[in-house]
Amino acid sequence: MNIVYLLVPTALLLGFGFLVAFVWVASRGEYDDLETPAHRILLDEES
């Protein structure tokens, strides 16, 4: 039962950390354009 006192706060802290990281990355516009990088690999660029 003592391990629950360690695991529950650790899980909450990790979950909160991932949520903060996601909000931070999303606010910087990292997920604005999801299609272009997938199509760019198909285009042949001349050097």
Beta strands, then each sheet from edge to edge (+ up, - down):
end
